[in-house]
Amino acid sequence: MSLDRLQAGLLQVAARTRAQGMRLIRGTLPPFAGALPDTPLEEPYWTAEKDALRRDLNYWIRGADFHDGLVDFDRLLAAPGDDMRLTWNGTGTGRST
C-alpha cells in the first residue's frame, strides 16, 4: 500500500459523498503498535513502515480540505509518551483521566 493510493481512495470517497449531497467527516488513523498482543498476528501486524505510512496519511488528512470535519483519533487515543500505541488503562475503556 502506498500513500498515493490511500489518498486517491479517500478523494474518491469524498467525491462520491459530495455527489450524493452528503457531508463527510473524516478521522485520522489511531496508533496500533501492540494492538494484537498474544495472537499469531502480533508480530507481522505492526511495522515501522506501516506506522510511517499511518503518520504520513494522518498528516495529509489533517491538512486536507476535502472533508467537512475531522476527528483526530490519532491524537485522542495515543498513549502519553508513546504515540505509536493506544492509551490503555487495563479496563478496555481508553483514557484513565
C-alpha positions as CSV (number, residue, x, y, z in Angstrom):
1,M,0.0,0.0,0.0
2,S,1.2,3.5,-0.8
3,L,0.4,6.9,0.4
4,D,-0.7,7.9,-3.1
5,R,-3.1,5.0,-3.4
6,L,-4.7,5.8,0.0
7,Q,-5.0,9.5,-0.9
8,A,-6.6,8.6,-4.2
9,G,-9.1,6.3,-2.5
10,L,-10.1,8.9,0.1
11,L,-10.5,11.5,-2.5
12,Q,-12.8,9.1,-4.5
13,V,-14.9,8.5,-1.4
14,A,-15.1,12.3,-0.9
15,A,-16.2,12.9,-4.5
16,R,-18.9,10.2,-4.2
17,T,-20.1,11.6,-0.9
18,R,-20.4,15.1,-2.3
19,A,-22.2,13.8,-5.4
20,Q,-24.8,12.4,-3.1
21,G,-25.2,15.7,-1.3
22,M,-23.8,14.4,1.9
23,R,-21.3,15.9,4.3
24,L,-18.0,14.0,5.0
25,I,-16.5,13.7,8.5
26,R,-13.0,12.1,8.3
27,G,-11.0,10.6,11.1
28,T,-7.3,10.0,11.4
29,L,-5.9,6.5,11.9
30,P,-5.1,5.8,15.6
31,P,-1.8,4.2,16.6
32,F,-1.7,0.4,16.5
33,A,1.6,-0.8,17.9
34,G,0.9,-3.7,20.2
35,A,-2.8,-3.9,19.1
36,L,-2.9,-7.7,18.8
37,P,-1.0,-9.0,21.9
38,D,-0.8,-12.7,22.4
39,T,-2.1,-13.6,18.9
40,P,-0.4,-15.1,15.9
41,L,-0.7,-11.7,14.2
42,E,1.1,-9.7,16.9
43,E,4.5,-9.7,15.1
44,P,3.5,-9.0,11.5
45,Y,0.7,-6.6,12.2
46,W,2.7,-3.6,13.2
47,T,5.9,-2.5,11.4
48,A,7.8,0.8,11.4
49,E,6.9,1.1,7.7
50,K,3.2,0.8,8.4
51,D,3.4,3.3,11.2
52,A,5.3,5.8,9.0
53,L,2.5,5.4,6.4
54,R,-0.1,6.0,9.0
55,R,1.7,9.1,10.2
56,D,2.1,10.4,6.6
57,L,-1.6,9.8,5.9
58,N,-2.7,11.5,9.1
59,Y,-0.6,14.5,8.3
60,W,-2.2,14.7,4.9
61,I,-5.8,14.2,6.3
62,R,-5.2,17.0,8.9
63,G,-4.2,19.5,6.2
64,A,-6.8,18.4,3.6
65,D,-9.8,20.4,2.6
66,F,-12.0,17.6,1.1
67,H,-13.9,17.0,4.3
68,D,-16.4,18.9,6.4
69,G,-15.0,17.9,9.7
70,L,-12.2,15.9,11.3
71,V,-12.0,13.6,14.3
72,D,-8.3,13.3,15.2
73,F,-8.4,9.7,16.6
74,D,-4.6,9.7,16.4
75,R,-4.2,12.5,18.9
76,L,-7.2,11.5,21.1
77,L,-6.1,7.9,21.5
78,A,-2.3,7.9,21.5
79,A,-0.7,6.9,24.8
80,P,1.1,9.7,26.5
81,G,4.8,9.3,25.9
82,D,4.4,6.6,23.3
83,D,2.4,7.9,20.3
84,M,2.8,4.5,18.5
85,R,0.4,2.8,21.0
86,L,-3.2,3.3,22.0
87,T,-3.9,4.6,25.5
88,W,-4.9,1.6,27.7
89,N,-5.8,1.7,31.3
90,G,-6.4,-2.1,31.6
91,T,-10.2,-1.9,31.7
92,G,-10.8,-1.5,28.0
93,T,-12.3,2.0,28.4
94,G,-9.4,4.0,27.0
95,R,-8.1,7.0,28.8
96,S,-7.9,6.8,32.5
97,T,-8.4,10.6,33.0
